[in-house]
Amino acid sequence: TFTMVHVYRCNPSGNILAAVAGQSIKISTLTMFDSLNGWGIGLINNSPDDHVFSTTDGGQTWLDRTPPVMINSLTDNSLAADAYFATPARAWVIYSLRNPGPASQDLVVWTTTDTGKTWQSSKPLDLQNVNAEFTVPSNLGFSDTHHGWLMVHLGVGMSHDYISIFTTTDSGQTWNRVVDPNSSGELMVCPKTGLAFLDGQNGWLTGDCPGLMDHLFFYHTTDGGQTWNQADLPPSAAQAQDLFTQGQSGCGIPEIVMAHGRNIMLNVRCNFYDTGQPLAWLYSSLDGGQTWTPRIMPTPFSEVSFTDLLHGWLNGTFKNDPTAPAEIFSTQDAGQTWSSVLPVGWQGEPQFVDPLTGWVIALQSNAQALVKTTTGGKTWMQIQPVVGK
């Protein structure tokens, strides 16, 4: 069991307050590249705004590498960050208002190639002639140093999630709007759960809206996002052949687990209303989505990550309940078989960098903590992250 208490104070100048050595940090997003080096997004104990941090000691201490973001001094709305961390030195970050509302500032993407010592901002994203209740960026990513993508959520209503999709070919200096509600009405239905490109042309868009549609929300582009077509997944031999083509199955895609090179993995879950027993599969493709292999996952509600095509970890539960205890599993054969590692009292996505070393941002009811293993998940210790000198 763990608890965390934070006290916030206002920032009258409108700048994100700089972190001070020794302050405690609440890490909410983590990307590690090896046992020592990584990035994180989180809160310091006197600021409601997301900070960007880097670590060189496995997450014990962190340096504040937040871009020089300004917030509108006329609002007390804090800022949330979405980021893509490519290497220990290279990263992209975008900020938006934490509480969705009418946009009060231009959205820009910041990039660094020196571990956040310096940052450059892009030109503002073009949202002219687009109706927006709010602007919430998500799914920022890059397939190489030049080609990237970004989704911006613009509004919701009647099972719709209105979005724009932007792409870049110049490392994030400029962004081209390729999807918006005016031109791509079919893509506006269903809450979106993932956007990823394998290269500059081939991309995938996923959603999770069980029972709403007569097919999975799963779309593919081969022209850099200009046009999107519905994609299909083959049911396994044990599934009904119309499982993904009739709405009563309640199937959806909660996340894109991996998209790299020609390889893509999906978490696909179906809620079977007649039995009340949900099931989930890991769908993997090694040829850019031309063929797919489904493999059953040990729990229906799972958070999954892979270090490579063979080795992965899963932290899952049997019911969709944030207070439910979970169990950690591992696979060494791309999900064909899963071995139980340890029942745990918290949920969260495992992130491993080798067979022994991994982290989880552990969630237990309303509490959150950063935990680490050096035993392949058999034992875990809580880290108390602080700002370093």
Secondary structure in CASP SS format (residue, H / E / C, confidence):
PFRMAT SS
TARGET T0000
AUTHOR 0000-0000-0000
METHOD secondary structure of the structure
MODEL  1
T C 1.00
F C 1.00
T C 1.00
M C 1.00
V C 1.00
H C 1.00
V C 1.00
Y C 1.00
R C 1.00
C C 1.00
N C 1.00
P C 1.00
S C 1.00
G C 1.00
N E 1.00
I C 1.00
L C 1.00
A C 1.00
A C 1.00
V C 1.00
A C 1.00
G C 1.00
Q C 1.00
S E 1.00
I E 1.00
K E 1.00
I E 1.00
S E 1.00
T E 1.00
L E 1.00
T E 1.00
M E 1.00
F C 1.00
D C 1.00
S C 1.00
L C 1.00
N C 1.00
G E 1.00
W E 1.00
G E 1.00
I E 1.00
G E 1.00
L E 1.00
I E 1.00
N C 1.00
N C 1.00
S C 1.00
P C 1.00
D C 1.00
D C 1.00
H E 1.00
V E 1.00
F E 1.00
S E 1.00
T E 1.00
T C 1.00
D C 1.00
G C 1.00
G C 1.00
Q C 1.00
T E 1.00
W E 1.00
L E 1.00
D E 1.00
R C 1.00
T C 1.00
P C 1.00
P C 1.00
V C 1.00
M E 1.00
I C 1.00
N C 1.00
S C 1.00
L C 1.00
T C 1.00
D C 1.00
N C 1.00
S C 1.00
L E 1.00
A E 1.00
A E 1.00
D E 1.00
A E 1.00
Y E 1.00
F E 1.00
A C 1.00
T C 1.00
P C 1.00
A C 1.00
R C 1.00
A E 1.00
W E 1.00
V E 1.00
I E 1.00
Y E 1.00
S E 1.00
L E 1.00
R C 1.00
N C 1.00
P C 1.00
G C 1.00
P C 1.00
A C 1.00
S C 1.00
Q C 1.00
D C 1.00
L C 1.00
V C 1.00
V E 1.00
W E 1.00
T E 1.00
T E 1.00
T C 1.00
D C 1.00
T C 1.00
G C 1.00
K C 1.00
T C 1.00
W C 1.00
Q E 1.00
S E 1.00
S C 1.00
K C 1.00
P C 1.00
L C 1.00
D C 1.00
L C 1.00
Q C 1.00
N C 1.00
V C 1.00
N C 1.00
A C 1.00
E C 1.00
F C 1.00
T C 1.00
V E 1.00
P E 1.00
S E 1.00
N E 1.00
L E 1.00
G E 1.00
F E 1.00
S C 1.00
D C 1.00
T C 1.00
H C 1.00
H C 1.00
G E 1.00
W E 1.00
L E 1.00
M E 1.00
V E 1.00
H E 1.00
L E 1.00
G E 1.00
V E 1.00
G E 1.00
M C 1.00
S C 1.00
H E 1.00
D E 1.00
Y E 1.00
I E 1.00
S E 1.00
I E 1.00
F E 1.00
T E 1.00
T E 1.00
T C 1.00
D C 1.00
S C 1.00
G C 1.00
Q C 1.00
T C 1.00
W C 1.00
N E 1.00
R E 1.00
V E 1.00
V E 1.00
D C 1.00
P C 1.00
N C 1.00
S C 1.00
S C 1.00
G H 1.00
E H 1.00
L H 1.00
M H 1.00
V E 1.00
C C 1.00
P C 1.00
K E 1.00
T E 1.00
G E 1.00
L E 1.00
A E 1.00
F E 1.00
L C 1.00
D C 1.00
G C 1.00
Q C 1.00
N C 1.00
G E 1.00
W E 1.00
L E 1.00
T E 1.00
G E 1.00
D C 1.00
C C 1.00
P C 1.00
G C 1.00
L C 1.00
M C 1.00
D C 1.00
H C 1.00
L C 1.00
F C 1.00
F E 1.00
Y E 1.00
H E 1.00
T E 1.00
T C 1.00
D C 1.00
G C 1.00
G C 1.00
Q C 1.00
T C 1.00
W C 1.00
N E 1.00
Q E 1.00
A C 1.00
D C 1.00
L C 1.00
P C 1.00
P C 1.00
S C 1.00
A C 1.00
A C 1.00
Q C 1.00
A C 1.00
Q C 1.00
D C 1.00
L C 1.00
F C 1.00
T C 1.00
Q C 1.00
G H 1.00
Q H 1.00
S H 1.00
G C 1.00
C E 1.00
G E 1.00
I E 1.00
P E 1.00
E E 1.00
I E 1.00
V E 1.00
M E 1.00
A E 1.00
H E 1.00
G C 1.00
R C 1.00
N E 1.00
I E 1.00
M E 1.00
L E 1.00
N E 1.00
V E 1.00
R E 1.00
C E 1.00
N C 1.00
F C 1.00
Y C 1.00
D C 1.00
T C 1.00
G C 1.00
Q C 1.00
P C 1.00
L E 1.00
A E 1.00
W E 1.00
L E 1.00
Y E 1.00
S E 1.00
S E 1.00
L C 1.00
D C 1.00
G C 1.00
G C 1.00
Q C 1.00
T C 1.00
W C 1.00
T E 1.00
P E 1.00
R E 1.00
I E 1.00
M C 1.00
P C 1.00
T C 1.00
P C 1.00
F E 1.00
S E 1.00
E E 1.00
V E 1.00
S E 1.00
F E 1.00
T C 1.00
D C 1.00
L C 1.00
L C 1.00
H C 1.00
G E 1.00
W E 1.00
L E 1.00
N E 1.00
G E 1.00
T E 1.00
F C 1.00
K C 1.00
N C 1.00
D C 1.00
P C 1.00
T C 1.00
A C 1.00
P C 1.00
A E 1.00
E E 1.00
I E 1.00
F E 1.00
S E 1.00
T E 1.00
Q C 1.00
D C 1.00
A C 1.00
G C 1.00
Q C 1.00
T C 1.00
W C 1.00
S E 1.00
S E 1.00
V E 1.00
L E 1.00
P E 1.00
V E 1.00
G C 1.00
W C 1.00
Q E 1.00
G C 1.00
E C 1.00
P E 1.00
Q E 1.00
F E 1.00
V C 1.00
D C 1.00
P C 1.00
L C 1.00
T C 1.00
G E 1.00
W E 1.00
V E 1.00
I E 1.00
A E 1.00
L E 1.00
Q E 1.00
S C 1.00
N C 1.00
A E 1.00
Q E 1.00
A E 1.00
L E 1.00
V E 1.00
K E 1.00
T E 1.00
T C 1.00
T C 1.00
G C 1.00
G C 1.00
K C 1.00
T C 1.00
W C 1.00
M E 1.00
Q E 1.00
I E 1.00
Q C 1.00
P C 1.00
V E 1.00
V E 1.00
G C 1.00
K C 1.00
END
